[in-house]
Amino acid sequence: MFWSPPKRAPCPIKFDPGNNLHQSFIAALACLKAKQFYIEIPGVPRTEKFKQELALKAFEFKVKDFIPDQEAAKEIQADVEKQQKNKD
């Protein structure tokens, strides 16, 4: 569990437009956002073709790599160690 000691920072994964799980995630997220903003969803969202098209469109977006803040990580680690010392 992320929030239970020892804490572990999340790690990014590479988006794979050919991965069925990634395709489903992108399609679900796109449909949720479309509903939220009252945008009509073109096509049938649960078809494989629809999911593949959305995944390919999402793959075109380039996002900067996540780089964790080393100072914040050190502070968190120090806090975890302090909590563990207090428990002992």
C-alpha positions as CSV (number, residue, x, y, z in Angstrom):
1,M,0.0,0.0,0.0
2,F,1.4,3.4,-1.0
3,W,0.3,5.3,2.2
4,S,1.3,2.7,4.7
5,P,4.9,2.5,6.0
6,P,7.3,2.1,4.4
7,K,6.1,4.7,1.9
8,R,7.0,4.1,-1.7
9,A,6.9,6.8,-4.4
10,P,4.8,6.1,-7.4
11,C,6.6,5.2,-10.6
12,P,5.5,6.1,-14.1
13,I,4.7,3.5,-16.7
14,K,5.1,3.8,-20.5
15,F,1.9,4.2,-22.3
16,D,1.4,1.5,-24.9
17,P,-1.4,2.2,-27.4
18,G,-1.4,-1.5,-28.3
19,N,-2.1,-2.7,-24.8
20,N,-5.8,-3.5,-24.3
21,L,-5.8,-2.3,-20.7
22,H,-4.3,1.0,-21.7
23,Q,-6.8,1.4,-24.5
24,S,-9.7,0.7,-22.1
25,F,-8.4,3.2,-19.6
26,I,-8.1,5.9,-22.2
27,A,-11.5,5.2,-23.6
28,A,-13.1,5.2,-20.1
29,L,-11.3,8.5,-19.2
30,A,-12.3,10.2,-22.4
31,C,-15.9,9.2,-22.0
32,L,-16.0,10.4,-18.4
33,K,-14.5,13.8,-19.4
34,A,-16.9,14.0,-22.4
35,K,-19.9,13.4,-20.1
36,Q,-18.6,15.9,-17.6
37,F,-18.4,18.7,-20.2
38,Y,-21.6,17.6,-22.1
39,I,-19.6,16.6,-25.2
40,E,-21.3,14.1,-27.5
41,I,-19.2,10.9,-27.8
42,P,-18.7,10.0,-31.5
43,G,-19.1,6.3,-32.2
44,V,-19.6,3.4,-29.8
45,P,-17.2,3.7,-26.9
46,R,-17.0,0.0,-26.0
47,T,-15.9,-1.3,-29.4
48,E,-12.3,-2.3,-29.9
49,K,-12.0,0.0,-32.9
50,F,-13.1,3.0,-30.9
51,K,-10.6,2.1,-28.0
52,Q,-7.7,1.7,-30.5
53,E,-8.4,5.0,-32.2
54,L,-8.5,6.9,-28.9
55,A,-5.3,5.2,-27.7
56,L,-3.5,6.2,-30.9
57,K,-4.7,9.8,-30.5
58,A,-3.6,9.8,-26.9
59,F,-0.2,8.4,-27.9
60,E,0.4,11.5,-30.1
61,F,0.4,13.7,-27.0
62,K,3.9,14.1,-25.5
63,V,4.1,14.6,-21.8
64,K,7.2,15.6,-20.0
65,D,8.9,12.9,-18.0
66,F,8.0,12.7,-14.3
67,I,11.0,13.6,-12.2
68,P,10.5,13.2,-8.4
69,D,11.7,15.9,-6.1
70,Q,14.6,14.4,-4.3
71,E,14.4,16.8,-1.3
72,A,10.8,15.9,-0.8
73,A,11.6,12.2,-1.0
74,K,14.3,12.7,1.7
75,E,11.9,14.5,4.0
76,I,9.3,11.8,3.6
77,Q,11.9,9.1,4.3
78,A,13.1,11.0,7.4
79,D,9.5,11.2,8.6
80,V,8.9,7.5,8.1
81,E,12.1,6.6,10.0
82,K,11.1,9.0,12.8
83,Q,7.7,7.3,13.0
84,Q,9.2,3.9,13.1
85,K,11.6,4.9,15.9
86,N,8.7,6.3,17.9
87,K,6.8,3.0,17.6
88,D,9.7,0.9,18.8
